[in-house]
């Protein structure tokens, strides 16, 4: 995932905190057997919900 932000609005430390807390919440709530793609979808949703601009992984061609 790629994160984009306006440097005047949110710092890298704040982004790191949001990402860490979102990942922790997802891991705590969801089953450990969830495939990586499931975690990625959840993380994508949570980060967008918190106002970050995110993009999903792109495949190489």
Buried (B, 14 or more C-beta within 10 A) or exposed (E): EEBEBEEEEBEEEEBEEBBEEBBEEBEEEEEEEEEEEEBBBBBBEBBEEEEBEBEEEEEEE
